[in-house]
Amino acid sequence: MSLKHSVIASGFLLALMGCTSLPAGWARLTEAAAETAQPRLSKQAKSTAIRGARYALPSEALKAGDTAGFLKLIADLPASERAEDRFLDAYLALDRAAAGDMKGARAYLGITGDEAADLEQPGFYLWLDAWLLALEGKTDEAINRHREVAGGMPGITGDLSLAAMLEAAGRNDEAVAVYEALTPENIQAPEHEFDPQGIVFAHVSTVIVRHSLLLQRMGRVEESQLVYQQLANAQPEEATSYAAAIDSLETGKNLDNEAPTVRSEFAMALSDVSYAMQQQRYIQTMMIGGDIEGFDDKRTAFDLSILLMDPENENVRSGVIDALYEEALYAGAAHVAQTAPKPSPSLEISAAQALLMDGDEAGARKAIDVALRISTETEKLSTIYGALQLRALLNDKDAAYALVPELMKLAENPAEQAAAHGAASSVFLHFGDAKQAADHAKDARRLDDTHDRRMVLADALGRSGEINEALSILRAERLARPNDPYTLNSLGYFLITRTDNYEEGYKVLARAMLLAESDPYIADSLGWALFQLGDLVRAKGLIESARDELLPRSHWEIEEHLGDIYWHEDRKDEARTAWTTALENYPPNADKDRIAAKLKEGLTTPRPEKRPLPAISLEDLEVERQDI
């Protein structure tokens, strides 16, 4: 399968408060209970309510993006049941704090003012109380309390939180000292997406970005640029993008770096903890050999609660939207995007994407129009970029093509120009103009010669018939990144779809599969290699597993592959169902026409002749496991 190339993280286990599963009482809630529960809610929570909605379970409200409905349901639980997962009282406390009711917030946390009794409360509650003091304007008391309890927070979340509180208090030199202490001397970037070094690098990047932005606000621009240069030095191939970012620190272009408030810094600190919770789930699951599956109700609840404190925090809001989108909860994603205190172009684009996937094309077009209308001059470039991609998916060819020259005109520095050419390449490729797509991809690479740009160029060249040139790029990337599963996948899939070198493609994909056993896109690619070699039974097993891994989402290419296999197995109704699903998932136009023809006429090509599978040596599959 072709792939789309694609705030802190660290390798600790989070143990803030015991129970991480839903309390038993959640399963016993009824719609009647939801109707009778009328807790006090902040205006921020009320603004999220979906009129007339009724939920049997709090998780249903979360999936709808209805924070008000969620809070009503958990408030109706007896205190003893909420205590089974003390995050529930924390959510209610955050809503009270958002409303300015610190007494009510402390009541949910069990903070009474009796120091001896309060110290018996979970460390997370005491940390929250430090921030409540800050919200009350008791700055010195808040910082002293924070220093007392932050040591119990996981990893560096306590240190980052302290820096945030110091920034909110205007004690910037002390915050700078915290960031300097957290920055390692040597920074190592990950080699590829599957490299575990990426976890550490994300952690370090967070520290450096916040440090750099603080120095910029303090007027220490050159120091700010030197701090940020550390990331650029770790990723020399990304020099063009980093140069644009470093320039922004001086010019202010595309830089949202307003003075922080206690609320915004508290929200950021909460977001760090929320991310740490996600990492806990990931690490714990991987340690027992499992896969991350299903809706993460705990993180969604946490992030929606953060938005009560700072509704204008687009980073957190975008995270919630992405989480709902990944679980195919498109209506909920659109609701969260469109219930922000005020519309923004980026949120309208997010809403349009969710509405499109929810089948509401009219709503998607309306959201795109709103995004373009409300964009300021500084927002216009990124807005057009998003609108261009969505216009293509909506098959609005004329509207999409009309945006291309406007995008090119707005792009100023090499990073922006490369991104504009990349977007144009994607759109031309979608509408079947592979030659123009390849030309734009070449320009993008010339301006920003990165791995991702080269991989996109190889795909465009392959589609335009320049097979040898594309292969030379893919083989060079494989030599440079021998343990990158997605690089191997791109080469292997190219070999089995653009050439007749199925045996080599199979070997390359087998290695990719070993490096990323659970990746559905690689499983689909290897399955399609097996199909080309005539082993339909094993091909079907792998591709069906890829489909299952993606649920509740689906991908047009996986469905098309399964449709072909089912047809050759004389399961024609299932084949047509799969092809129909493929068409509903917005394939590029050239692929859409091919799939539509199959749906109308069936397959006219014979079943692939079965041949012996290529022998794979240990050298073919040898992998440095510690690098995976």
Backbone torsions as a table, in degrees:
resi	resn	phi	psi	omega
1	MET	NA	136.8	174.0
2	SER	-71.1	146.8	-173.8
3	LEU	-114.7	150.1	166.0
4	LYS	-82.1	125.8	-176.2
5	HIS	-76.2	126.8	-174.7
6	SER	-97.3	NA	NA
7	VAL	NA	43.2	173.1
8	ILE	-162.2	155.7	176.8
9	ALA	-148.5	139.2	173.7
10	SER	-158.3	160.7	-172.7
11	GLY	-86.6	56.8	176.7
12	PHE	-116.4	161.1	173.3
13	LEU	-99.8	128.6	-177.3
14	LEU	-85.7	131.2	179.0
15	ALA	-137.7	58.9	-175.5
16	LEU	-71.7	-43.6	-171.8
17	MET	-151.7	46.3	169.1
18	GLY	71.7	-118.7	-168.1
19	CYS	-56.9	133.7	177.4
20	THR	-120.2	4.7	177.7
21	SER	-103.8	164.4	-178.6
22	LEU	-70.2	137.1	177.9
23	PRO	-65.5	154.1	-175.0
24	ALA	-59.2	-31.4	-177.3
25	GLY	-61.8	-25.0	-179.4
26	TRP	-59.9	-39.2	-176.2
27	ALA	-70.4	-17.3	-176.4
28	ARG	-96.9	-3.8	179.1
29	LEU	-66.9	145.1	179.9
30	THR	-123.9	169.9	177.3
31	GLU	-63.1	-33.6	178.7
32	ALA	-61.4	-42.2	179.2
33	ALA	-62.7	-39.6	-179.7
34	ALA	-63.3	-34.6	-178.4
35	GLU	-73.7	-33.2	-175.1
36	THR	-86.9	-22.8	-178.8
37	ALA	-73.2	120.6	-179.3
38	GLN	-131.7	64.6	178.4
39	PRO	-70.1	161.0	172.8
40	ARG	-67.7	133.7	178.8
41	LEU	-125.8	145.4	174.7
42	SER	-67.6	160.0	176.6
43	LYS	-63.9	-29.3	177.9
44	GLN	-64.1	-41.8	178.9
45	ALA	-68.1	-43.0	-178.2
46	LYS	-60.8	-31.6	-177.9
47	SER	-68.4	-14.1	-179.1
48	THR	-93.4	-8.7	-172.8
49	ALA	-63.5	140.3	174.8
50	ILE	-99.0	115.6	-174.1
51	ARG	-57.1	128.4	175.6
52	GLY	80.6	-1.1	-177.2
53	ALA	-74.6	142.8	176.1
54	ARG	-132.1	136.3	-176.4
55	TYR	-127.3	135.0	175.0
56	ALA	-82.6	-24.9	-177.8
57	LEU	-134.3	146.0	175.7
58	PRO	-57.1	-34.7	-179.0
59	SER	-62.5	-28.7	177.6
60	GLU	-66.4	-39.3	177.5
61	ALA	-65.2	-40.7	178.6
62	LEU	-61.6	-43.0	-178.9
63	LYS	-65.3	-24.0	177.2
64	ALA	-88.7	-7.3	-176.3
65	GLY	75.1	20.5	-176.3
66	ASP	-97.9	89.7	-178.5
67	THR	-66.1	-37.2	179.5
68	ALA	-61.1	-46.4	179.3
69	GLY	-62.6	-39.3	178.0
70	PHE	-62.4	-47.7	-177.6
71	LEU	-65.3	-37.3	178.4
72	LYS	-61.3	-42.8	-177.7
73	LEU	-68.1	-43.3	-178.1
74	ILE	-75.0	-27.9	176.7
75	ALA	-66.3	-27.7	-178.9
76	ASP	-77.3	-13.3	176.8
77	LEU	-69.3	144.9	171.7
78	PRO	-59.9	147.8	-178.8
79	ALA	-56.9	-34.4	-179.1
80	SER	-65.2	-34.7	178.8
81	GLU	-77.3	-36.3	175.8
82	ARG	-63.0	-30.9	-178.7
83	ALA	-66.5	-17.9	177.9
84	GLU	-65.6	-25.3	173.6
85	ASP	-139.6	96.7	-168.8
86	ARG	-70.2	-6.3	172.1
87	PHE	-63.3	-26.9	-177.8
88	LEU	-61.4	-45.5	176.5
89	ASP	-66.5	-31.7	178.0
90	ALA	-64.4	-40.1	178.1
91	TYR	-61.0	-45.0	179.9
92	LEU	-65.4	-37.6	178.1
93	ALA	-64.2	-41.2	179.6
94	LEU	-63.4	-36.3	177.5
95	ASP	-66.6	-40.2	177.0
96	ARG	-63.8	-42.0	179.0
97	ALA	-63.2	-39.2	178.7
98	ALA	-61.5	-30.4	179.1
99	ALA	-84.4	-2.2	-178.5
100	GLY	84.6	9.1	-178.3
101	ASP	-97.1	80.8	-177.1
102	MET	-69.3	-31.5	177.5
103	LYS	-63.4	-44.9	178.5
104	GLY	-65.1	-37.7	178.2
105	ALA	-62.4	-45.8	-178.6
106	ARG	-67.2	-29.6	178.1
107	ALA	-63.4	-41.8	176.9
108	TYR	-65.7	-32.5	-178.6
109	LEU	-85.0	-10.7	-178.1
110	GLY	74.8	23.4	178.2
111	ILE	-90.3	115.8	-172.4
112	THR	-108.3	-14.7	-173.5
113	GLY	98.0	-11.9	174.2
114	ASP	-82.7	107.2	-171.1
115	GLU	-56.4	-43.9	-177.8
116	ALA	-64.1	-43.4	-179.6
117	ALA	-69.8	-39.7	-178.1
118	ASP	-63.4	-34.2	-179.1
119	LEU	-66.2	-13.1	176.0
120	GLU	-80.7	-12.4	-179.4
121	GLN	-75.5	158.4	178.1
122	PRO	-55.9	145.4	-179.3
123	GLY	-56.7	-32.7	179.3
124	PHE	-64.1	-38.2	178.3
125	TYR	-65.0	-40.2	178.8
126	LEU	-66.3	-36.8	175.9
127	TRP	-63.8	-43.0	176.6
128	LEU	-60.7	-39.6	-179.9
129	ASP	-63.1	-35.1	176.7
130	ALA	-59.4	-40.9	178.8
131	TRP	-72.1	-32.2	175.1
132	LEU	-62.3	-38.8	176.1
133	LEU	-62.3	-40.4	178.3
134	ALA	-64.0	-40.7	177.9
135	LEU	-63.2	-28.8	178.0
136	GLU	-82.0	-2.6	179.7
137	GLY	87.0	7.3	-179.8
138	LYS	-90.7	70.5	-168.0
139	THR	-61.3	-53.3	-176.9
140	ASP	-61.8	-42.7	179.5
141	GLU	-63.4	-39.1	-179.3
142	ALA	-64.9	-45.1	-177.7
143	ILE	-67.1	-39.7	178.0
144	ASN	-63.6	-44.6	177.9
145	ARG	-61.4	-42.8	-178.9
146	HIS	-60.2	-44.7	-179.8
147	ARG	-61.9	-31.4	-178.8
148	GLU	-70.8	-35.1	-169.2
149	VAL	-110.9	-13.4	-172.8
150	ALA	-65.6	-23.2	179.5
151	GLY	-62.1	-20.9	178.6
152	GLY	-85.5	-4.1	178.9
153	MET	-81.1	153.9	-175.2
154	PRO	-73.9	142.0	172.7
155	GLY	54.1	-130.8	-178.8
156	ILE	-99.6	9.4	-178.5
157	THR	-60.9	-35.8	178.3
158	GLY	-64.9	-42.5	179.5
159	ASP	-66.7	-43.3	178.3
160	LEU	-63.8	-38.4	178.5
161	SER	-64.4	-41.4	178.0
162	LEU	-62.4	-44.2	178.0
163	ALA	-59.6	-40.9	179.3
164	ALA	-63.8	-42.6	179.5
165	MET	-65.5	-39.8	178.1
166	LEU	-63.9	-41.0	177.5
167	GLU	-62.0	-44.2	-180.0
168	ALA	-62.2	-30.2	-179.7
169	ALA	-85.4	-3.1	-178.5
170	GLY	79.9	11.9	179.5
171	ARG	-94.3	66.4	-168.7
172	ASN	-68.5	-37.9	-179.3
173	ASP	-62.1	-36.1	177.8
174	GLU	-68.9	-37.6	177.7
175	ALA	-65.3	-41.8	177.1
176	VAL	-57.3	-41.5	-179.9
177	ALA	-63.0	-36.9	177.8
178	VAL	-63.9	-47.3	-179.6
179	TYR	-62.6	-41.0	179.7
180	GLU	-62.3	-38.3	-179.9
181	ALA	-69.0	-25.7	-177.5
182	LEU	-87.6	-11.9	-174.9
183	THR	-89.8	121.7	179.4
184	PRO	-72.5	158.6	179.0
185	GLU	-69.7	-40.9	-178.7
186	ASN	-111.1	127.0	-178.8
187	ILE	-114.0	124.3	-177.8
188	GLN	-116.6	122.4	178.4
189	ALA	-82.6	154.0	177.2
190	PRO	-70.1	151.6	179.3
191	GLU	-77.9	-30.6	-178.6
192	HIS	-161.2	178.4	-172.4
193	GLU	-62.5	-28.3	-176.8
194	PHE	-92.8	0.2	-178.9
195	ASP	-73.8	121.3	-179.4
196	PRO	-62.3	-16.9	175.4
197	GLN	-59.4	-20.2	179.0
198	GLY	-60.9	-31.4	178.6
199	ILE	-63.5	-48.1	-179.8
200	VAL	-66.6	-40.5	-178.3
201	PHE	-63.9	-38.3	177.4
202	ALA	-62.5	-40.5	177.2
203	HIS	-60.8	-50.3	-179.2
204	VAL	-64.1	-39.6	-179.9
205	SER	-60.5	-40.1	178.8
206	THR	-60.0	-47.5	179.7
207	VAL	-59.6	-47.7	-175.6
208	ILE	-66.6	-41.9	-179.7
209	VAL	-62.7	-45.5	-179.2
210	ARG	-66.6	-39.3	177.2
211	HIS	-61.2	-46.7	-178.0
212	SER	-63.4	-44.3	-179.6
213	LEU	-64.8	-37.8	177.8
214	LEU	-62.7	-47.3	179.1
215	LEU	-60.8	-37.6	179.1
216	GLN	-64.3	-42.3	177.6
217	ARG	-64.2	-30.9	-179.9
218	MET	-78.8	-3.1	-179.2
219	GLY	85.2	7.8	-179.3
220	ARG	-97.6	66.8	-168.9
221	VAL	-65.5	-45.3	-178.4
222	GLU	-61.9	-40.7	176.5
223	GLU	-63.4	-40.2	178.8
224	SER	-59.1	-43.8	-179.7
225	GLN	-66.8	-38.1	178.5
226	LEU	-65.4	-38.9	177.6
227	VAL	-62.5	-46.6	-177.7
228	TYR	-68.7	-27.5	179.5
229	GLN	-60.2	-24.3	178.7
230	GLN	-59.2	-38.1	177.2
231	LEU	-69.7	-40.4	178.8
232	ALA	-62.0	-39.5	179.9
233	ASN	-64.7	-31.0	-179.1
234	ALA	-77.2	-20.0	-179.0
235	GLN	-131.8	69.7	-175.0
236	PRO	-59.7	-27.6	-179.6
237	GLU	-66.7	-23.8	-178.9
238	GLU	-92.8	24.6	-172.4
239	ALA	-56.4	-38.8	-176.9
240	THR	-63.1	-46.9	179.8
241	SER	-65.0	-43.4	179.9
242	TYR	-65.4	-36.9	178.9
243	ALA	-60.7	-40.2	178.7
244	ALA	-65.4	-41.2	-179.8
245	ALA	-66.3	-42.3	179.8
246	ILE	-65.0	-37.6	176.7
247	ASP	-64.3	-36.1	179.7
248	SER	-62.9	-31.3	178.7
249	LEU	-62.1	-27.1	178.5
250	GLU	-90.1	-43.1	-174.3
251	THR	-87.0	-23.9	-175.9
252	GLY	83.7	-3.2	-178.9
253	LYS	-65.3	133.4	178.8
254	ASN	58.6	23.5	-176.0
255	LEU	-113.4	113.6	176.3
256	ASP	-97.4	95.6	-172.8
257	ASN	-137.5	56.0	-179.8
258	GLU	-75.6	159.7	178.3
259	ALA	-60.4	134.7	-176.8
260	PRO	-75.0	159.0	171.7
261	THR	-117.8	168.2	177.4
262	VAL	-59.7	-41.4	-179.2
263	ARG	-64.0	-46.0	-177.2
264	SER	-66.6	-37.0	179.7
265	GLU	-72.9	-35.7	175.5
266	PHE	-62.9	-43.0	178.6
267	ALA	-61.9	-40.1	179.6
268	MET	-65.3	-41.3	178.9
269	ALA	-64.4	-40.5	176.5
270	LEU	-63.1	-37.4	179.5
271	SER	-64.3	-36.6	176.6
272	ASP	-61.5	-42.9	179.3
273	VAL	-65.9	-40.2	178.9
274	SER	-60.3	-42.8	178.9
275	TYR	-65.2	-38.7	178.3
276	ALA	-62.1	-36.5	176.5
277	MET	-62.3	-40.5	178.0
278	GLN	-64.4	-39.9	178.3
279	GLN	-64.3	-37.8	177.2
280	GLN	-58.8	-46.3	-178.9
281	ARG	-61.5	-42.7	-179.2
282	TYR	-63.8	-49.5	-175.4
283	ILE	-66.2	-45.4	-179.5
284	GLN	-61.2	-41.1	-179.2
285	THR	-67.1	-43.4	-179.6
286	MET	-66.4	-33.3	-179.0
287	MET	-65.4	-27.4	179.0
288	ILE	-99.1	10.9	175.7
289	GLY	76.9	21.1	-178.9
290	GLY	-98.2	-176.7	177.6
291	ASP	-117.7	150.3	175.2
292	ILE	-76.0	116.6	-177.4
293	GLU	-135.3	149.6	168.8
294	GLY	84.7	171.2	-176.5
295	PHE	-73.8	127.9	179.5
296	ASP	-87.7	85.3	-175.4
297	ASP	-66.6	-31.4	-178.1
298	LYS	-67.5	-46.6	-179.9
299	ARG	-67.1	-39.9	179.2
300	THR	-61.8	-43.3	177.5
301	ALA	-60.6	-42.7	-179.5
302	PHE	-63.2	-48.0	-176.3
303	ASP	-67.8	-37.8	176.2
304	LEU	-64.4	-33.7	177.3
305	SER	-69.3	-35.5	176.7
306	ILE	-61.7	-37.8	-179.3
307	LEU	-66.8	-19.2	173.1
308	LEU	-66.8	-38.0	-178.9
309	MET	-75.3	-36.2	-175.3
310	ASP	-142.1	75.0	-174.3
311	PRO	-61.0	-22.3	-178.1
312	GLU	-88.3	5.8	-179.9
313	ASN	-77.2	97.6	-175.3
314	GLU	-72.3	-25.8	178.6
315	ASN	-64.1	-47.6	178.7
316	VAL	-66.3	-43.6	-179.1
317	ARG	-61.0	-41.5	179.0
318	SER	-64.6	-35.0	176.9
319	GLY	-62.7	-41.8	177.3
320	VAL	-64.6	-44.3	179.9
321	ILE	-59.1	-45.7	-179.8
322	ASP	-61.8	-41.7	-179.0
323	ALA	-63.3	-42.7	178.9
324	LEU	-68.3	-39.2	179.8
325	TYR	-62.7	-42.6	-178.9
326	GLU	-61.2	-27.6	178.9
327	GLU	-95.5	15.3	179.9
328	ALA	60.5	27.5	176.0
329	LEU	-94.2	67.4	-169.0
330	TYR	-69.2	-38.0	179.3
331	ALA	-63.8	-40.8	177.5
332	GLY	-64.3	-41.2	179.2
333	ALA	-61.8	-44.5	179.8
334	ALA	-64.6	-38.8	180.0
335	HIS	-62.9	-44.7	179.3
336	VAL	-63.6	-38.4	179.5
337	ALA	-65.8	-37.3	-172.2
338	GLN	-97.8	6.4	175.2
339	THR	-110.6	18.6	171.9
340	ALA	-65.5	156.6	-178.0
341	PRO	-55.6	-35.3	175.0
342	LYS	-144.1	147.5	-178.3
343	PRO	-68.5	150.5	173.5
344	SER	-136.5	155.7	-179.3
345	PRO	-58.0	-43.0	-176.8
346	SER	-66.3	-37.8	179.0
347	LEU	-70.4	-36.4	177.6
348	GLU	-66.3	-37.3	175.7
349	ILE	-64.0	-42.2	177.2
350	SER	-61.6	-42.8	178.1
351	ALA	-62.4	-41.7	-179.9
352	ALA	-61.1	-41.8	179.7
353	GLN	-63.9	-43.1	180.0
354	ALA	-67.2	-42.4	179.1
355	LEU	-63.2	-39.6	177.6
356	LEU	-58.6	-48.3	-178.9
357	MET	-69.8	-20.3	177.7
358	ASP	-85.8	0.8	177.4
359	GLY	90.4	3.7	-178.1
360	ASP	-98.7	78.7	-176.8
361	GLU	-68.3	-34.7	177.7
362	ALA	-64.4	-43.1	178.0
363	GLY	-64.4	-36.9	178.6
364	ALA	-64.4	-44.7	179.7
365	ARG	-63.6	-38.6	179.0
366	LYS	-63.7	-42.8	-180.0
367	ALA	-65.2	-38.4	176.8
368	ILE	-62.2	-44.4	179.8
369	ASP	-61.1	-41.2	178.8
370	VAL	-63.5	-45.2	-179.4
371	ALA	-57.4	-45.5	-179.1
372	LEU	-68.0	-35.6	-177.2
373	ARG	-70.3	-38.0	-174.1
374	ILE	-93.0	-0.2	-178.8
375	SER	-68.0	133.2	170.8
376	THR	-81.2	174.8	-179.9
377	GLU	-60.0	-38.5	-178.9
378	THR	-74.8	-20.0	-179.1
379	GLU	-94.7	-14.9	-169.7
380	LYS	-59.5	-41.0	-176.2
381	LEU	-61.0	-52.0	-178.3
382	SER	-67.4	-32.2	179.1
383	THR	-66.7	-45.2	179.5
384	ILE	-64.2	-37.2	177.7
385	TYR	-56.2	-49.5	179.1
386	GLY	-66.8	-42.0	-178.9
387	ALA	-62.8	-37.3	-179.6
388	LEU	-60.4	-47.1	-179.7
389	GLN	-62.3	-41.4	-177.2
390	LEU	-72.8	-37.1	176.3
391	ARG	-59.6	-36.8	178.6
392	ALA	-64.6	-47.3	-179.8
393	LEU	-62.1	-32.8	178.6
394	LEU	-78.2	-2.1	-179.1
395	ASN	65.7	25.8	176.3
396	ASP	-87.3	73.7	-170.7
397	LYS	-60.0	-47.3	-177.2
398	ASP	-63.6	-43.0	-179.7
399	ALA	-65.6	-37.9	179.4
400	ALA	-67.0	-47.8	-178.5
401	TYR	-63.7	-31.3	179.7
402	ALA	-67.9	-25.7	-178.9
403	LEU	-80.2	-21.5	-175.2
404	VAL	-59.9	-52.7	-179.8
405	PRO	-63.3	-33.0	177.7
406	GLU	-65.3	-39.8	177.6
407	LEU	-62.6	-45.3	-179.8
408	MET	-62.2	-38.0	-178.5
409	LYS	-67.0	-36.2	-176.6
410	LEU	-77.9	-26.6	-177.3
411	ALA	-70.8	126.0	-174.6
412	GLU	-108.6	-59.6	-176.1
413	ASN	-86.5	168.1	-176.9
414	PRO	-56.7	-36.4	-180.0
415	ALA	-64.4	-44.2	179.1
416	GLU	-67.4	-40.1	179.8
417	GLN	-65.2	-39.9	177.8
418	ALA	-64.4	-42.2	178.4
419	ALA	-63.1	-38.8	179.2
420	ALA	-65.2	-44.1	177.2
421	HIS	-63.8	-37.6	177.9
422	GLY	-63.2	-42.0	177.9
423	ALA	-65.1	-42.0	178.3
424	ALA	-62.6	-41.5	178.4
425	SER	-58.8	-44.1	-179.4
426	SER	-61.4	-42.6	-178.1
427	VAL	-69.1	-45.7	178.9
428	PHE	-62.5	-37.2	178.0
429	LEU	-65.0	-39.7	179.4
430	HIS	-59.5	-39.7	-177.5
431	PHE	-91.4	10.8	171.5
432	GLY	87.4	7.2	178.5
433	ASP	-93.3	76.0	-173.5
434	ALA	-65.5	-31.8	-178.8
435	LYS	-65.0	-48.9	178.1
436	GLN	-65.3	-36.5	178.2
437	ALA	-60.4	-44.6	-179.8
438	ALA	-65.6	-39.2	179.3
439	ASP	-61.5	-44.7	179.0
440	HIS	-67.6	-37.2	178.0
441	ALA	-64.6	-36.2	176.3
442	LYS	-64.5	-41.9	178.8
443	ASP	-64.5	-39.7	178.7
444	ALA	-61.8	-43.0	179.5
445	ARG	-66.7	-39.3	-180.0
446	ARG	-60.2	-37.7	-178.5
447	LEU	-81.2	-28.5	-172.2
448	ASP	-150.0	83.0	-170.6
449	ASP	-81.9	81.9	-179.2
450	THR	-116.0	168.3	177.7
451	HIS	-55.7	-48.1	-177.4
452	ASP	-62.0	-42.1	179.5
453	ARG	-63.6	-39.1	180.0
454	ARG	-67.3	-38.5	179.8
455	MET	-67.2	-39.9	177.3
456	VAL	-64.4	-40.7	178.3
457	LEU	-62.6	-41.9	179.5
458	ALA	-60.4	-41.1	179.1
459	ASP	-63.8	-44.5	-179.7
460	ALA	-65.2	-40.7	178.0
461	LEU	-63.1	-41.2	178.7
462	GLY	-61.5	-41.0	-179.4
463	ARG	-71.6	-23.9	179.0
464	SER	-91.9	4.4	175.6
465	GLY	91.8	2.0	179.5
466	GLU	-89.8	69.1	-169.9
467	ILE	-65.0	-47.9	-175.8
468	ASN	-63.9	-41.3	179.5
469	GLU	-64.8	-40.4	178.6
470	ALA	-64.3	-44.2	-178.8
471	LEU	-63.6	-36.2	-179.4
472	SER	-65.0	-35.6	176.6
473	ILE	-67.5	-47.5	-176.9
474	LEU	-63.7	-39.8	180.0
475	ARG	-68.9	-36.9	177.5
476	ALA	-64.9	-39.5	179.4
477	GLU	-67.9	-33.8	177.9
478	ARG	-66.0	-40.6	178.9
479	LEU	-63.9	-36.4	-178.5
480	ALA	-76.8	-27.3	-175.5
481	ARG	-133.9	67.1	-172.5
482	PRO	-66.9	-20.2	-178.8
483	ASN	-109.7	17.4	177.5
484	ASP	-90.9	109.8	-176.1
485	PRO	-58.9	-36.7	-177.2
486	TYR	-73.7	-32.3	174.3
487	THR	-65.5	-44.0	176.7
488	LEU	-62.1	-40.8	-179.0
489	ASN	-63.0	-42.7	-179.5
490	SER	-63.3	-43.1	178.1
491	LEU	-66.0	-48.5	-177.9
492	GLY	-61.3	-43.0	-178.8
493	TYR	-67.8	-36.6	176.4
494	PHE	-61.0	-44.2	-178.2
495	LEU	-62.2	-36.1	-176.1
496	ILE	-89.5	-10.5	-179.7
497	THR	-114.3	-26.0	-178.0
498	ARG	-108.4	-12.0	177.7
499	THR	-134.2	178.3	175.6
500	ASP	-104.4	20.3	-178.9
501	ASN	-88.8	64.9	-175.2
502	TYR	-66.8	-35.0	-176.2
503	GLU	-64.6	-46.8	178.3
504	GLU	-65.0	-42.3	179.4
505	GLY	-58.8	-41.4	178.6
506	TYR	-61.2	-44.2	-179.1
507	LYS	-64.0	-43.2	-179.5
508	VAL	-63.8	-42.0	-178.1
509	LEU	-71.6	-32.1	176.5
510	ALA	-62.9	-38.9	176.8
511	ARG	-66.5	-42.4	178.0
512	ALA	-59.9	-40.2	-179.4
513	MET	-65.2	-36.8	179.1
514	LEU	-65.5	-35.5	-179.0
515	LEU	-77.8	-24.6	-177.9
516	ALA	-143.0	74.8	-169.8
517	GLU	-61.9	-28.9	-173.3
518	SER	-102.3	4.1	-176.3
519	ASP	-76.4	122.8	-174.7
520	PRO	-69.0	-31.7	-178.0
521	TYR	-70.0	-38.6	178.4
522	ILE	-71.4	-37.8	176.3
523	ALA	-60.9	-40.4	177.5
524	ASP	-63.3	-42.7	-179.8
525	SER	-61.8	-47.3	179.7
526	LEU	-64.7	-38.0	176.5
527	GLY	-61.1	-39.3	-179.7
528	TRP	-71.5	-29.7	173.5
529	ALA	-64.0	-43.1	177.1
530	LEU	-62.0	-38.8	177.1
531	PHE	-59.9	-47.0	-179.3
532	GLN	-62.6	-27.6	178.5
533	LEU	-90.4	6.9	172.7
534	GLY	86.4	4.2	-179.9
535	ASP	-94.7	80.3	-173.9
536	LEU	-70.7	-29.4	-178.2
537	VAL	-65.8	-51.3	179.7
538	ARG	-69.0	-34.5	178.2
539	ALA	-60.9	-46.9	-179.3
540	LYS	-62.1	-41.5	-179.8
541	GLY	-60.2	-45.5	-178.9
542	LEU	-67.8	-42.5	-175.7
543	ILE	-73.5	-35.0	173.9
544	GLU	-65.5	-34.8	176.5
545	SER	-66.9	-35.4	176.1
546	ALA	-64.0	-42.8	177.4
547	ARG	-60.0	-45.6	-178.9
548	ASP	-63.8	-37.9	-178.5
549	GLU	-64.6	-31.8	-178.0
550	LEU	-82.0	-17.7	-176.4
551	LEU	-53.2	143.6	7.1
552	PRO	-84.5	4.2	176.6
553	ARG	-84.2	169.5	174.9
554	SER	-143.3	161.7	-178.1
555	HIS	-130.6	135.8	-173.4
556	TRP	-59.2	-37.3	-174.3
557	GLU	-70.4	-40.1	177.1
558	ILE	-62.5	-42.7	-179.3
559	GLU	-66.9	-37.9	177.6
560	GLU	-64.2	-43.4	179.3
561	HIS	-60.4	-45.4	179.9
562	LEU	-64.6	-37.7	177.9
563	GLY	-58.9	-42.2	178.8
564	ASP	-63.1	-43.4	-179.1
565	ILE	-65.0	-45.9	-179.4
566	TYR	-61.3	-37.0	179.8
567	TRP	-62.4	-44.9	-179.6
568	HIS	-69.6	-19.3	175.1
569	GLU	-89.6	7.1	-179.4
570	ASP	64.2	31.8	174.1
571	ARG	-107.7	67.9	-166.7
572	LYS	-69.2	-35.1	178.2
573	ASP	-65.1	-41.5	178.1
574	GLU	-67.1	-34.3	177.3
575	ALA	-62.9	-46.1	-178.8
576	ARG	-66.1	-35.2	177.5
577	THR	-63.7	-43.4	179.6
578	ALA	-64.6	-43.3	179.4
579	TRP	-64.6	-37.6	177.3
580	THR	-61.9	-43.8	177.7
581	THR	-62.0	-38.5	177.6
582	ALA	-59.6	-45.5	-179.6
583	LEU	-65.1	-29.4	-179.4
584	GLU	-76.9	-7.8	-177.2
585	ASN	-106.8	27.6	169.7
586	TYR	55.4	60.2	173.7
587	PRO	-71.8	160.6	172.8
588	PRO	-56.6	155.6	-172.8
589	ASN	-56.7	-44.5	-178.4
590	ALA	-61.8	-40.9	178.3
591	ASP	-70.0	-36.6	179.4
592	LYS	-61.3	-42.2	179.7
593	ASP	-63.7	-39.7	-179.9
594	ARG	-65.6	-43.8	-178.5
595	ILE	-67.9	-39.4	178.8
596	ALA	-61.9	-37.1	178.3
597	ALA	-65.8	-39.0	176.6
598	LYS	-63.2	-42.9	-177.9
599	LEU	-63.0	-34.5	-178.0
600	LYS	-80.3	-42.8	-169.7
601	GLU	-115.9	-8.3	-174.4
602	GLY	79.7	-175.1	179.7
603	LEU	-87.2	138.5	176.9
604	THR	-109.4	-10.8	179.2
605	THR	-83.8	148.0	-179.2
606	PRO	-73.0	162.4	174.7
607	ARG	-64.2	135.4	-179.8
608	PRO	-58.3	137.7	179.3
609	GLU	-71.5	133.5	-178.3
610	LYS	-75.5	133.3	178.7
611	ARG	-133.5	160.0	179.9
612	PRO	-60.6	139.7	177.7
613	LEU	-70.9	143.3	179.7
614	PRO	-61.0	142.0	175.1
615	ALA	-71.0	136.8	179.8
616	ILE	-115.7	122.3	-179.4
617	SER	-87.2	167.2	176.2
618	LEU	-60.1	-33.5	179.1
619	GLU	-64.5	-34.1	178.6
620	ASP	-62.9	-35.9	-172.3
621	LEU	-107.3	2.8	-176.6
622	GLU	-62.6	130.0	-175.6
623	VAL	-138.7	138.1	171.8
624	GLU	-79.3	99.9	-173.0
625	ARG	-59.1	-34.1	-178.2
626	GLN	-68.5	-13.9	179.7
627	ASP	-94.3	-1.4	-176.5
628	ILE	-84.8	NA	NA
